[in-house]
Amino acid sequence: MTDRLSKVTCQRSVLVNNILEAQLVAEIAKSDISTKNELEVRYEDAVTNFQTFRELDNQIIGLTSSLGDKEFKTQDEIRSKTA
């Protein structure tokens, strides 16, 4: 089970980074119109990434439910970064 948890957690971490990058581009685009095209290109990927993040996150919740509160709290902190 820990191998599966490690794999899914790694996949989710990659998505968290992608989501945070898209968020940064969106923040920059508010004041720099030249980045608007990049934001438009990233939008669909961001939506897909967030949907996949939620699916992986649900798997992690299931895998960590038997590991105790400490592990769940750790995963909840990661989850809160993308909320």
C-alpha positions in Angstrom: 0.0 0.0 0.0 2.8 2.5 0.7 4.2 2.1 -2.8 0.8 3.0 -4.2 0.5 5.9 -1.8 4.0 7.1 -2.8 3.2 6.9 -6.5 -0.2 8.7 -6.2 1.3 11.4 -3.9 4.1 12.0 -6.4 1.6 12.4 -9.2 -0.5 14.8 -7.1 2.6 16.8 -6.2 3.4 17.3 -9.9 -0.1 18.6 -10.4 0.1 20.9 -7.4 3.2 22.5 -9.0 1.4 22.9 -12.4 -1.7 24.4 -10.7 0.5 26.9 -8.7 2.3 27.8 -11.9 -1.0 28.5 -13.7 -2.1 30.6 -10.7 1.1 32.6 -10.9 0.6 33.3 -14.6 -3.0 34.4 -13.9 -1.7 36.8 -11.2 0.8 38.2 -13.6 -1.7 38.5 -16.4 -3.8 40.8 -14.2 -1.2 43.6 -14.7 0.7 42.4 -17.8 -1.4 42.1 -20.8 1.4 40.4 -22.8 1.0 37.2 -20.7 -2.7 37.0 -21.5 -2.0 34.6 -24.4 0.0 32.3 -22.2 -2.8 32.3 -19.7 -5.3 31.3 -22.3 -3.1 28.4 -23.5 -2.7 27.2 -19.9 -6.4 27.5 -19.0 -7.6 24.1 -20.3 -4.5 22.4 -18.9 -5.2 24.0 -15.5 -8.8 22.7 -15.5 -7.7 19.2 -16.4 -4.9 19.3 -13.9 -7.4 20.3 -11.1 -9.8 17.6 -12.0 -7.0 15.0 -12.0 -5.7 16.5 -8.7 -9.1 15.9 -7.1 -9.2 12.3 -8.4 -5.7 11.6 -7.0 -6.5 13.4 -3.8 -9.6 11.2 -3.2 -7.3 8.1 -3.7 -4.9 9.5 -1.2 -7.7 10.1 1.3 -8.7 6.4 0.9 -5.1 5.2 1.2 -4.3 7.3 4.3 -7.6 6.7 6.2 -6.0 3.7 7.8 -2.7 5.3 8.6 -3.9 7.7 11.3 -4.5 11.3 11.9 -0.9 12.5 11.5 -0.7 11.3 7.8 -4.1 12.6 7.1 -3.2 16.1 8.5 -0.1 16.1 6.3 -2.1 15.3 3.2 -4.7 17.9 4.2 -2.0 20.6 4.3 -1.1 19.8 0.7 -4.8 19.8 -0.3 -5.3 23.2 1.3 -2.6 24.8 -1.0 -4.8 24.3 -4.0 -8.1 25.4 -2.5 
